[in-house]
Amino acid sequence: MSEENFNILLNDYIPFATLVDLRGEGESLILPNFDEYVSKVARFKPSIRLTTTLGCGNQKSLQSLIDHDVFISVSFDAAEKSLYESIRPGISFDIVVKNIDFLTKSIIKKHGTLENRFRLGIVPLQVKNINQIDGIIRFAEKFYIPEIKISPLGSAPGDHNLLKYKKKETAANLRRAVALARKTGIRLRLGRSLFDEFQIKEKMFDLCCHPWLYIFITNGGEIGFCDHMIDPRLFCSIGDIFQKKEDVWNGEKIQRMRVAHLSKDSSILPGSCKRCYNCGRYADHEHELNPQFIRWLVTEDDIEKKLDQLDQLDT
């Protein structure tokens, strides 16, 4: 993002935000001056989040995450070095572990706990790493990481890394993972349904809150309505940062999208929204913003209940 665009955010948007997520469409920590972005945002005292691989980042940038109490979600695909590096080519497993070690120890030293400050995300869970969940739980236990969020691979229907091609194996690994999570005290959460039969319908989004609570701003200044990074440059743009923010937030485009969500108008809703409604999107951190959204949060009990229903799977 250009300095000009970032300054517009600092003047017009960030002062009014309660939550700022500094993830980009790649790895934000690759920026050599990332710490400057964190400190500038932190002046306005919002909650700050970052989703990252921790496969890079200089010492100043990592320290800024600690200094400004940034919530860190680490995308972590495997507990085995060779498999991790085959899934994430170009990233050193040893560097990731080194950075996790530094951050977790530093946060614990500062706050005494990683609770509500650090988590691992198995994102995406797929056939090639389905047997890694137990190892990742053990890894989390070693570093006192309290929570692991699992979201499945989203890909073309014929991609054989999709979990639908290994339903029984997926269910068996989840069963062991739930038992181990309870034994270690680490929370397991699901971000999305693993495959069609794994939809926990009572926990699926019934009305998405995102068009009323979030905006997604690209590096070029285009604005979308969802923090799940539905690219507004391709569709669903509600404006840009060069307009008055009031005209964007209450403009015709976003109001039309809000009405479409209320009515579930499939002729207006983009495909990504339809997938959230139809295929199983669960709570990420929405329940932290409003307690009523806890109805979307999937717990170990929910996972176990669904596993019991799947015991008779034939495939």
ZISUL-V723512 format. One record per residue. N is the residue number from 1. RES is the residue in one letter. SS is DSSP state (~ for helix, > for strand, _ for the rest). D_CENTER is the distance of its C-alpha to the mean C-alpha in whole Angstrom. Layout:
# ZISUL-V723512
((N,RES,SS,D_CENTER) (N,RES,SS,D_CENTER))
This chain:
# ZISUL-V723512
((1,M,_,21) (2,S,_,25) (3,E,~,26) (4,E,~,28) (5,N,~,24) (6,F,~,23) (7,N,~,26) (8,I,~,26) (9,L,~,22) (10,L,~,24) (11,N,~,27) (12,D,~,25) (13,Y,_,22) (14,I,~,20) (15,P,~,23) (16,F,~,22) (17,A,_,19) (18,T,_,18) (19,L,>,14) (20,V,>,13) (21,D,>,10) (22,L,_,12) (23,R,_,10) (24,G,_,12) (25,E,_,12) (26,G,_,13) (27,E,_,13) (28,S,~,14) (29,L,~,16) (30,I,~,19) (31,L,_,20) (32,P,_,23) (33,N,_,23) (34,F,~,20) (35,D,~,21) (36,E,~,23) (37,Y,~,20) (38,V,~,19) (39,S,~,22) (40,K,~,23) (41,V,~,20) (42,A,~,21) (43,R,_,24) (44,F,_,23) (45,K,_,22) (46,P,_,18) (47,S,>,15) (48,I,>,13) (49,R,>,10) (50,L,>,9) (51,T,>,7) (52,T,>,10) (53,T,_,12) (54,L,_,14) (55,G,_,17) (56,C,_,19) (57,G,_,19) (58,N,_,23) (59,Q,~,24) (60,K,~,24) (61,S,~,20) (62,L,~,19) (63,Q,~,22) (64,S,~,21) (65,L,~,17) (66,I,~,20) (67,D,~,22) (68,H,_,20) (69,D,_,18) (70,V,_,14) (71,F,>,11) (72,I,>,10) (73,S,>,7) (74,V,>,9) (75,S,>,9) (76,F,_,12) (77,D,_,14) (78,A,_,17) (79,A,_,19) (80,E,_,22) (81,K,~,23) (82,S,~,24) (83,L,~,22) (84,Y,~,19) (85,E,~,21) (86,S,~,22) (87,I,~,18) (88,R,_,17) (89,P,_,21) (90,G,_,22) (91,I,_,20) (92,S,_,22) (93,F,~,20) (94,D,~,23) (95,I,~,21) (96,V,~,18) (97,V,~,20) (98,K,~,22) (99,N,~,19) (100,I,~,17) (101,D,~,21) (102,F,~,22) (103,L,~,19) (104,T,~,19) (105,K,~,23) (106,S,~,23) (107,I,~,20) (108,I,~,22) (109,K,~,26) (110,K,~,25) (111,H,~,23) (112,G,_,24) (113,T,_,21) (114,L,_,17) (115,E,_,17) (116,N,_,14) (117,R,_,14) (118,F,>,12) (119,R,>,10) (120,L,>,10) (121,G,>,7) (122,I,>,10) (123,V,>,8) (124,P,>,10) (125,L,>,13) (126,Q,_,16) (127,V,~,20) (128,K,~,20) (129,N,~,18) (130,I,~,19) (131,N,~,21) (132,Q,~,19) (133,I,~,17) (134,D,~,20) (135,G,~,21) (136,I,~,17) (137,I,~,18) (138,R,~,21) (139,F,~,19) (140,A,~,17) (141,E,~,21) (142,K,~,22) (143,F,_,20) (144,Y,_,20) (145,I,_,16) (146,P,_,16) (147,E,>,13) (148,I,>,11) (149,K,>,8) (150,I,>,9) (151,S,>,8) (152,P,>,12) (153,L,_,13) (154,G,_,13) (155,S,_,17) (156,A,_,20) (157,P,_,22) (158,G,_,25) (159,D,_,22) (160,H,_,23) (161,N,_,20) (162,L,_,19) (163,L,~,19) (164,K,~,21) (165,Y,~,24) (166,K,~,24) (167,K,~,23) (168,K,~,26) (169,E,~,24) (170,T,~,21) (171,A,~,22) (172,A,~,24) (173,N,~,22) (174,L,~,20) (175,R,~,23) (176,R,~,23) (177,A,~,20) (178,V,~,20) (179,A,~,24) (180,L,~,23) (181,A,~,20) (182,R,~,23) (183,K,~,25) (184,T,~,23) (185,G,_,21) (186,I,_,18) (187,R,>,15) (188,L,>,14) (189,R,>,11) (190,L,>,11) (191,G,_,8) (192,R,>,10) (193,S,_,14) (194,L,_,15) (195,F,_,18) (196,D,~,21) (197,E,~,22) (198,F,~,19) (199,Q,_,19) (200,I,_,19) (201,K,~,20) (202,E,~,21) (203,K,~,17) (204,M,_,16) (205,F,_,16) (206,D,_,19) (207,L,_,19) (208,C,_,16) (209,C,_,16) (210,H,~,14) (211,P,~,17) (212,W,~,19) (213,L,~,16) (214,Y,_,14) (215,I,_,15) (216,F,>,14) (217,I,>,16) (218,T,_,17) (219,N,_,19) (220,G,_,22) (221,G,_,22) (222,E,>,21) (223,I,>,19) (224,G,>,17) (225,F,_,16) (226,C,_,12) (227,D,_,9) (228,H,_,8) (229,M,_,10) (230,I,_,13) (231,D,_,16) (232,P,_,18) (233,R,_,21) (234,L,_,21) (235,F,_,21) (236,C,_,20) (237,S,_,21) (238,I,_,22) (239,G,>,24) (240,D,>,24) (241,I,_,24) (242,F,_,28) (243,Q,_,29) (244,K,_,29) (245,K,~,26) (246,E,~,27) (247,D,~,28) (248,V,~,25) (249,W,~,23) (250,N,_,26) (251,G,_,28) (252,E,~,29) (253,K,~,26) (254,I,~,23) (255,Q,~,26) (256,R,~,26) (257,M,~,23) (258,R,~,23) (259,V,~,26) (260,A,~,24) (261,H,~,22) (262,L,~,24) (263,S,~,27) (264,K,_,24) (265,D,_,26) (266,S,_,25) (267,S,_,27) (268,I,_,25) (269,L,_,22) (270,P,_,20) (271,G,~,19) (272,S,~,15) (273,C,~,16) (274,K,~,19) (275,R,~,16) (276,C,~,14) (277,Y,~,17) (278,N,~,19) (279,C,~,17) (280,G,_,15) (281,R,>,12) (282,Y,_,11) (283,A,_,10) (284,D,_,7) (285,H,_,9) (286,E,~,11) (287,H,~,14) (288,E,~,14) (289,L,~,15) (290,N,_,18) (291,P,~,19) (292,Q,~,20) (293,F,~,16) (294,I,~,16) (295,R,~,18) (296,W,~,15) (297,L,_,14) (298,V,_,14) (299,T,_,16) (300,E,~,18) (301,D,~,21) (302,D,~,20) (303,I,~,19) (304,E,~,22) (305,K,~,24) (306,K,~,22) (307,L,~,23) (308,D,~,27) (309,Q,~,27) (310,L,_,26) (311,D,_,29) (312,Q,_,31) (313,L,_,29) (314,D,_,32) (315,T,_,29))
